[in-house]
Amino acid sequence: MCKRLTKIILAASFQLACLPVAAADKLLEMVTDYEVFFRQLVTDRDYPGAAFAVVTRDQILHVSTMGHTSADRKLPINANTTFRMASVSKTFAAEVVGLLVEDGVLRWDDPVIHYVPDFKINGDTSQIRIQHLLGQSTGLMPHAYDNLLEHGKSMDTIWRRMADLDFMCEPGRCYGYQNSVFSLVDPLVKNATTLPYERLVEQRIFKPLEMKTASMGYEAFINNPNHAKPHARRKGRWATVSVQPNYYRAAPAAGVNASILDMGKWVQAQLGSKPEVLSPAMVKNLHKPRVKTRREMYRKQWKNMLDDAHYGLGWRIYQVGEEPLVYHGGWVSGFRADVAFSPQRDLGIVVLLNAESSGINELTTRFWQMALAP
């Protein structure tokens, strides 16, 4: 694998003047040490391509890219190469709905059927509120009908099949991760605003945050000449595979494409860089722990760090000792994405791979082991 590394250091010498000298030096040293670890792991695993960004509210401190867009090693990945965000897309969906709540168009406690009257389950559908949809606490079986999504069925067909689903618990009382159910956000916001979901994301998030390479959907991804191609392990090597369009149909759950630079801007906004776009009060509400996610406590690499884990609204909240981390990961055929930040420390990281590998857990957890060390 080519070891070519493109480093972009925005704001010369990290411009950490806002921090005490000792703290700035410590952060600079930590990021430098982390990059050594990052490059070594990516090289050892022979990943086709990878990228990471470290940010604070006011600055994108460091962006590094490594490798190529495909196994033929012709085009190097750069800071504007787009990757699939997979389930990190759910964070965008929650924030779009949060903006509409701030506008007074929606309320978190509104029943979903007020806006999607055709949505039915085998029970009292009116119990499922918007907050349950975004909070993965609808009370329905986890991953309901994701198998149909993977087999190419339309979202309308899948949503109609939900009439067969029973409650496993009262909405709001238990966690059940969803993609197809979560994507009811699409018709919900369209019926509430008359605007397509994708357009709302572009108008309310991508443009005001200056996420210039960010897009929604399959066509936008493959038609961008600077996109990372997906890779899977084949006969001991990473092979370029086709971009799978199925999960793009569930746009709120998995429809976002973005570069490492743009995802750095996304984390900055979570930390408060653009209060005129995403208000601190709205963002804080999304990051509030709501339903316990016990299985997260046993995740590879993370399990030795976590003291507690919850889902908020479109975001996971991990507790590491006294430190809350706001997190979401994404995994779709040929790609992995991780976003994690500490509002308390004003620090965040994004890691992107165009390889379907659990090694992303090592990359993300190592950063936080270093950042949270005494």
Secondary structure, DSSP 8 states (H G I E B T S, - for coil): ----EEEE--SGGGG-TTS-HHHHHHHHHHHHHHHHHHHHHHHHTT-SEEEEEEE-SS-EEEEEEEEBSSTT--SB--TT-EEE-GGGHHHHHHHHHHHHHHHTS--TTSBGGGT-TT---SS-GGG-BHHHHHTT-SSS-TTTTHHHHHTT--HHHHHHHGGG---SS-TTSS----STTGGGHHHHHHHHHSS-HHHHHIIIIITTTT-TT-EESHHHHHTSSSB---EEEETTEEEE-----GGGGSHHHH-EEEEHHHHHHHHHHHTTS-TTTS-HHHHHHHTS--EE-GGGGG-TTTTTT-SEEEE-SSSEEEEETTEEEEEEEEEETTEEEEEEEETTTTEEEEEEESS--THHHHHHHHHHHHHT--
